[in-house]
Amino acid sequence: MYKYTQVDINLMTSHINSTARDSLNGRSPFDLANLLLDKRIPLLTGLENVSPDEVMLKPALLEK
């Protein structure tokens, strides 16, 4: 992981946490966080909710 910057890690994490999950009744971890946590937390961590049609879970996300 040495080749990834914090921006890369935030991008990966944002896409991963924007993916709907069966275990969350079709919701994403971001949806759950919006219900349970202070709204400032994602902003403070540098994470962003990615729309479902733009989520990419492949290495091409970080190809430069």
C-alpha positions in Angstrom: 0.0 0.0 0.0 3.1 2.2 0.0 2.3 3.5 -3.5 -1.1 5.0 -2.5 -1.6 8.5 -1.1 -4.2 9.5 1.5 -6.3 10.8 -1.4 -6.2 7.4 -3.1 -7.2 5.7 0.2 -10.1 8.1 0.7 -11.3 7.5 -2.8 -11.2 3.7 -2.4 -12.9 3.9 1.0 -15.6 6.2 -0.4 -16.4 3.8 -3.2 -16.4 0.7 -0.9 -18.6 2.4 1.7 -21.0 3.6 -1.0 -21.8 0.1 -2.1 -25.2 -1.3 -1.1 -25.1 -4.4 1.0 -27.7 -7.1 1.5 -26.8 -7.2 5.2 -27.9 -3.6 5.5 -31.2 -4.3 3.7 -29.9 -2.8 0.5 -28.4 0.3 2.0 -24.8 1.4 2.0 -22.6 2.0 5.1 -22.9 5.7 4.2 -26.7 5.5 4.4 -26.4 3.9 7.9 -23.8 6.5 9.0 -26.1 9.3 7.9 -28.8 7.9 10.2 -26.5 7.2 13.2 -23.6 9.6 13.2 -23.0 13.3 13.2 -23.2 14.7 9.7 -19.7 16.3 10.0 -17.9 13.0 10.4 -17.6 12.1 6.7 -16.5 15.6 5.9 -13.8 15.5 8.6 -12.5 12.1 7.4 -12.4 13.2 3.7 -14.9 10.6 2.6 -17.7 11.3 0.1 -20.8 9.3 -0.8 -20.6 8.1 -4.3 -23.8 7.6 -6.3 -24.6 3.9 -6.9 -24.2 4.2 -10.7 -20.7 5.6 -10.3 -19.3 3.2 -7.7 -16.3 1.3 -9.1 -14.8 -1.6 -7.2 -12.0 -2.4 -9.6 -8.3 -1.5 -9.7 -9.0 0.8 -12.6 -10.3 3.3 -10.0 -6.7 4.1 -9.0 -4.9 3.7 -12.3 -3.1 6.9 -13.0 
